[in-house]
Amino acid sequence: MVADVIPRPTILVFDSGLGGLTVLREIVGVRPGARCVYVADDAYFPYGNHSEAEIVARVVPLIGRLIAAHAPDLVVIACNTASTLVLADLRAAYAVPFVGTVPAIKPACARSRSKRVSVLGTKGTVAREYTQTLIRDFAQGCEVALVGAPRLAALAEAALAGEAVSDAEIAAEIAPCFVDGDARTDTVVLACTHYPLLLDRLTALAPWPVEWIDPAPAIARRVVALLRAAPVGASAPPAELSFTSGRPRTELRPRLAPFLGGTAVAEAAPGRFDTPCLSP
């Protein structure tokens, strides 16, 4: 009976695709007992194919509809592109607390010994003024190389879906991160939540060992700090997944369990998100 005393919180995790599963995995690990709803905006993936104005115009009302559908206690924007563009608008429009995802430049520069850090992100993220500001404020004397990977997010999605992705394709995307000279790059910021999906292969294909900075653990800690305590003895309900394209994506279900702490995956109620207003 004790587990019923404290209401179970609902956490909505949103990303352009499946990269936010790396964030959801950390949240499930540190916040047992919560109801987790994951929404992938696959109808608009990748966001890099759209202008900043188009992304803002889509994401802000879309999040509003998701809030109305699920009544979350907290929303995690598990996408660097969306976070750097729309977090301020979302916080102004909705009363629900938001946790965003931004390039982890500050901790990376604090931990680098060689003072050479690379930020690996989408072309949009590394070019954005938000990222430049983080470097100016937190570089702490480090030389920071910005690397816009044009295909790495799509390669990560393909690999998760079981498609063949060659080592050469991945190596070409990450090669500019590795700067040699008087001092070598020793730290790489993963500034896209899709990239940790490939972490084992990134590590294996790196020309020398580096520390890869994944923001997901820090995001999960922030979620815990903002939510009430977990009910004693609460078990985790199945995570709910939804795709804005309306595609069931049943072929992915067996591959998702490692990101969900082994919990089952439930279908979100049909018809909530695949409405005409959500189509690209």
C-alpha positions, 0 to 999 in steps of 0.5 A, spaced: 500 500 500 505 504 501 507 505 493 500 508 492 501 513 497 505 518 492 502 518 485 506 516 479 510 521 475 509 521 468 516 523 464 515 525 457 521 524 453 521 527 446 526 527 440 527 527 432 528 520 432 531 514 436 537 518 439 533 520 445 533 513 447 540 514 450 537 519 455 531 515 456 535 509 458 539 513 463 532 516 466 529 509 467 535 507 471 535 512 476 528 514 476 524 507 477 517 507 478 515 513 473 511 512 467 515 514 461 512 516 454 517 516 448 515 520 442 520 520 436 518 525 431 520 521 425 515 524 420 520 530 420 527 526 421 532 529 420 531 536 423 537 538 419 533 538 413 529 543 415 530 551 417 530 553 424 524 557 423 520 551 420 523 547 426 520 552 431 514 552 428 513 545 428 516 543 435 512 548 439 505 546 438 507 539 437 509 539 444 503 542 446 499 537 443 503 532 447 502 535 453 495 535 453 495 528 451 499 525 456 499 530 462 506 529 464 510 532 470 516 533 466 518 534 459 525 532 456 527 535 450 532 529 448 535 533 442 540 538 441 537 541 435 530 542 438 533 544 445 538 550 442 532 552 438 526 552 442 527 551 449 525 558 451 519 558 447 517 552 450 518 554 457 514 561 455 508 557 452 507 551 457 507 551 465 510 544 465 518 543 467 523 542 461 529 539 461 533 540 455 539 537 452 545 542 450 553 540 448 556 538 454 562 543 453 563 545 460 564 539 463 568 536 457 573 542 457 574 541 465 576 534 464 581 535 458 588 534 460 591 536 453 586 542 452 584 539 445 576 538 445 572 536 439 564 537 439 561 532 434 554 534 432 550 536 427 551 541 422 546 545 425 548 544 432 555 546 431 554 552 427 549 555 432 550 561 436 548 557 442 554 553 441 559 558 440 556 562 446 558 555 450 565 555 448 566 563 449 563 562 456 566 555 458 572 553 454 577 554 460 583 555 455 581 549 451 582 549 443 575 547 441 574 544 434 567 544 432 565 538 427 559 537 423 557 530 422 552 530 416 550 523 416 552 520 423 545 521 426 542 517 420 547 512 420 545 511 428 538 510 426 540 505 421 544 501 425 539 501 431 534 498 425 539 492 424 541 495 417 548 494 415 553 500 416 560 500 415 566 502 419 568 506 413 562 510 413 562 511 421 570 513 421 569 518 415 564 522 420 568 522 426 575 523 423 575 531 423 574 530 431 582 527 432 586 533 431 594 531 432 600 536 433 603 538 440 597 536 443 592 531 441 585 531 442 583 527 448 575 529 449 570 529 444 563 531 446 557 527 443 553 533 441 547 529 438 543 524 442 543 519 437 551 518 437 551 514 443 547 509 440 554 507 436 559 508 442 562 502 442 563 503 434 566 510 435 571 507 441 573 502 436 574 506 430 578 512 434 585 513 431 587 513 439 583 513 445 579 519 447 573 520 453 567 521 449 562 525 453 555 523 453 550 528 456 545 523 458 547 521 465 547 529 467 540 529 464 537 524 468 540 527 474 537 533 473 530 529 472 531 526 478 532 533 482 526 536 479 521 530 480 518 528 487 521 522 490 519 515 487 514 511 491 517 505 495 517 499 492 514 501 485 515 497 479 516 500 472 510 500 468 511 499 460 514 505 457 510 507 451 513 509 444 509 513 439 512 515 432 509 522 429 509 518 422 504 513 425 508 507 423 508 502 428 515 500 427 514 493 430 521 491 427 524 495 432 521 492 438 526 487 440 532 492 439 529 497 444 529 493 451 536 495 452 534 502 453 528 501 457 532 497 463 529 490 460 521 493 461 516 491 456 514 496 450 507 498 450 504 502 444 501 509 445 494 509 444 493 510 436 491 516 433 494 521 438 500 523 434 499 521 427 494 527 425 494 531 419 497 537 423 503 533 424 505 531 417 511 534 414 
